[in-house]
Amino acid sequence: MLAALGQLAAVFVGIPSLIYLAFQIREQTRERRQSAVHALTVQWGDLTCALHEDADFGAVFLRGLQSFAELDAVSKLRFSAFFNRLINVFEGMYFSHADGTLMGSSWVKIERTMSDFIAYRGVQDWWETRKHWHTEEFGRVIDAIIAKGQKPTAYSTYNLREIAKASDK
């Protein structure tokens, strides 16, 4: 009888402990998600600094959007390094979304941003030279975006042809 009472008491003590543990795990999971999203946001911010802090690279970027093939070797290197980092950030965000770390509405925004960049012919040409650096799963995501044939509009008001001509002088 005493053994049964002891076991019953252990159950009553154990249940609140399990509930507390469940709440702690849920809170840690939420904090982990927030931390992952924050890290990806910081990476994105650090990466895009190159576009507004370096006018020369800004011009390379805008010319490269139009045509990767027409860039000189050094500009190809710079454009390629930038887009490799950018696609790596997108790939990290994709897998964070796939594992549930990044919520669905955030992924929709990221996918729209990726689509804006990938709509440009120069980025598509660059992708063909570097897609083997990325996972096949993520490569299919990029290829599906390209297959949609979205019209490039992200920089449509920037008069890219004039920038390319001015840079050639």
TAVEN-V215442 format. One record per residue. N is the residue number from 0. SS is DSSP state (H for helix, E for strand, L for the rest). OMEGA is omega in degrees with one decimal (999 if undefined). BURIAL is + if it has 9 or more other C-alpha atoms within 8 Angstrom, else -. Layout:
n: [N	N]
ss: [SS	SS]
omega: [OMEGA	OMEGA]
burial: [BURIAL	BURIAL]
This chain:
n: [0	1	2	3	4	5	6	7	8	9	10	11	12	13	14	15	16	17	18	19	20	21	22	23	24	25	26	27	28	29	30	31	32	33	34	35	36	37	38	39	40	41	42	43	44	45	46	47	48	49	50	51	52	53	54	55	56	57	58	59	60	61	62	63	64	65	66	67	68	69	70	71	72	73	74	75	76	77	78	79	80	81	82	83	84	85	86	87	88	89	90	91	92	93	94	95	96	97	98	99	100	101	102	103	104	105	106	107	108	109	110	111	112	113	114	115	116	117	118	119	120	121	122	123	124	125	126	127	128	129	130	131	132	133	134	135	136	137	138	139	140	141	142	143	144	145	146	147	148	149	150	151	152	153	154	155	156	157	158	159	160	161	162	163	164	165	166	167	168]
ss: [L	H	H	H	H	H	H	H	H	H	H	H	H	H	H	H	H	H	H	H	H	H	H	H	H	H	H	H	H	H	H	H	H	H	H	H	H	H	H	H	H	H	H	H	H	H	H	H	H	H	H	H	H	L	H	H	H	H	H	H	H	H	H	H	H	H	L	L	L	L	L	L	H	H	H	H	H	H	H	H	H	H	H	H	H	H	H	H	H	H	H	H	H	H	H	H	H	H	L	L	L	L	L	H	H	H	H	H	H	H	H	H	H	H	H	H	H	H	L	L	H	H	H	H	H	H	H	H	H	H	H	H	H	L	L	H	H	H	H	H	H	H	H	H	H	H	H	L	L	L	L	L	L	L	L	H	H	H	L	H	H	H	H	H	H	H	H	H	L]
omega: [179.1	178.4	178.9	177.6	177.3	177.9	178.2	178.5	178.9	177.9	-178.7	176.5	-177.0	-177.5	177.4	177.8	178.4	177.9	178.1	178.7	178.8	177.9	178.9	179.2	179.3	179.4	178.2	178.2	178.6	178.8	178.0	177.8	179.7	179.3	179.5	179.1	178.7	-179.9	179.0	178.4	177.5	178.0	178.9	-179.2	178.9	-178.3	-175.7	174.6	-179.0	-177.4	-176.8	179.4	-176.7	-177.3	179.2	178.7	175.9	178.2	176.7	-179.7	-177.9	175.9	-179.3	175.8	-178.6	-177.1	175.0	-176.0	-176.3	177.1	173.1	-172.7	-179.0	178.4	175.7	179.3	-178.5	179.0	-178.5	179.0	178.7	-176.3	175.0	177.0	-179.1	-179.9	175.4	176.8	178.0	179.8	176.1	178.2	178.6	-178.7	173.0	175.7	-177.3	-179.3	175.5	179.8	-178.5	-176.2	-173.9	-177.6	176.2	179.8	179.2	179.6	-179.4	179.9	176.4	179.4	177.1	-178.3	178.4	179.2	-172.3	179.2	-177.3	-177.7	-179.2	178.5	178.5	177.6	176.8	-178.4	179.7	180.0	-173.3	-175.8	-179.8	177.5	-173.8	-179.6	178.7	-179.8	179.6	176.6	177.5	176.8	179.7	179.7	177.9	176.8	179.1	-177.8	178.4	177.3	-179.8	176.7	-179.9	-177.5	-173.7	-178.6	-175.0	179.9	-175.1	-179.5	-174.2	-179.9	177.8	178.4	179.5	178.7	-179.4	-179.3	-178.4	-176.1	999]
burial: [-	-	-	-	-	-	-	-	-	-	-	-	-	-	-	-	-	-	-	-	-	-	-	-	-	-	-	-	-	-	-	+	+	-	-	+	+	-	-	+	-	-	+	+	-	-	+	-	-	+	+	-	-	-	-	-	+	+	+	+	+	+	+	+	+	+	+	+	-	-	+	-	-	-	+	+	-	+	+	+	-	+	-	+	+	+	-	+	+	+	+	+	+	+	-	+	+	-	-	-	+	+	-	-	-	-	+	-	-	+	-	-	-	+	+	+	+	+	+	+	+	+	+	+	+	+	-	-	-	+	-	-	-	+	-	-	-	+	+	-	-	+	-	-	+	+	-	-	-	-	-	+	-	-	-	-	-	-	-	+	-	-	+	+	-	-	-	-	-]
